[in-house]
Amino acid sequence: MTFSTFLREGDRVGLRPYRRADGPEFTARVRESRDLHRPWLFPPATVEEYEPYATRLTEGEARAGFLVCELATGALAGFVNVNNIVRGAFQCGALGYGAFAHAAGRGLLREAVGLVLDHAFAPAGEGLGLHRLEANVQPGNAASIALVRGAGFRLEGLSPDFLHVDGAWRDHERWAVTAGMPRTR
C-alpha cells in the first residue's frame, strides 16, 4: 500500500506528518507499548494529550514530527521527532523517537531514523537544512543506544542530571551526527 502523503519512503516504512485523525491509533499503540517505553519515554496516551502534542510538532519552525508507517499496511509503527531546532550558525536539532510494541525489534525504526536523517540534512526546501542532530539517551537504555550507534551517531559525552524524566533528573549520554559524517543504513 503506497500513500502519496509520505515525505520519505524506505523499503518498509514511510514518514508522514502527524494528523489530528491519527490520535486514536497513536494513543492505542502508546497504551499497548507502555512496558516497552517505560521508564524511558512517556508519549501521549489519550486523544486529549495527543492533540496538543501533535499540534506542537506540526506548527512552527522549532520542531518537525514524523509518524512512521509500515508501507505494507499503513499502520503506525512509531514516531521520530526533531525538537529544539536552532537556526543561524548552529543549524541543529534534537532527535526523539519511539517504536510501538508490535513493530519493535524489526528494524523499522532504524530505517525510519535513516529517512529522518536524510530529510534533516537535505537542503532547505527539500528538507530541514540542518547541519547537526543530537540524541540524548539515558545510559541504561541499551536499545536506544544501539539505534543511534547503528545510525552513525558518535558518543560525545555524558550530561549529568540532563532531563527530568519519570519524576527525577536523569543523566543522559550525548550522541550526535553531522551532515558530512558517514552513516549506515
C-alpha positions, 0 to 999 in steps of 0.5 A, a space after each residue: 500500500 503506497 500513500 502519496 502523503 509520505 515525505 520519505 519512503 524506505 523499503 518498509 516504512 514511510 514518514 508522514 506528518 502527524 494528523 489530528 485523525 491519527 490520535 486514536 491509533 497513536 494513543 492505542 499503540 502508546 497504551 499497548 507499548 507502555 512496558 516497552 517505553 517505560 521508564 524511558 519515554 512517556 508519549 501521549 496516551 489519550 486523544 486529549 494529550 495527543 492533540 496538543 502534542 501533535 499540534 506542537 510538532 506540526 506548527 512552527 519552525 522549532 520542531 518537525 514530527 514524523 509518524 512512521 508507517 509500515 508501507 505494507 499496511 499503513 499502520 503506525 509503527 512509531 514516531 521520530 521527532 526533531 525538537 529544539 531546532 536552532 537556526 543561524 550558525 548552529 543549524 541543529 536539532 534534537 532527535 526523539 523517537 519511539 517504536 510501538 510494541 508490535 513493530 519493535 525489534 524489526 528494524 523499522 525504526 532504524 530505517 525510519 531514523 535513516 529517512 529522518 536523517 536524510 530529510 534533516 540534512 537535505 537542503 532547505 526546501 527539500 528538507 530541514 537544512 540542518 547541519 547537526 542532530 543530537 540524541 540524548 539517551 539515558 545510559 541504561 537504555 541499551 536499545 536506544 543506544 544501539 539505534 543511534 550507534 547503528 545510525 552513525 551517531 558518535 558518543 560525545 559525552 555524558 550530561 549529568 542530571 540532563 532531563 527530568 524524566 519519570 519524576 527525577 533528573 536523569 543523566 543522559 549520554 550525548 550522541 550526535 551526527 553531522 551532515 558530512 559524517 558517514 552513516 549506515 543504513 
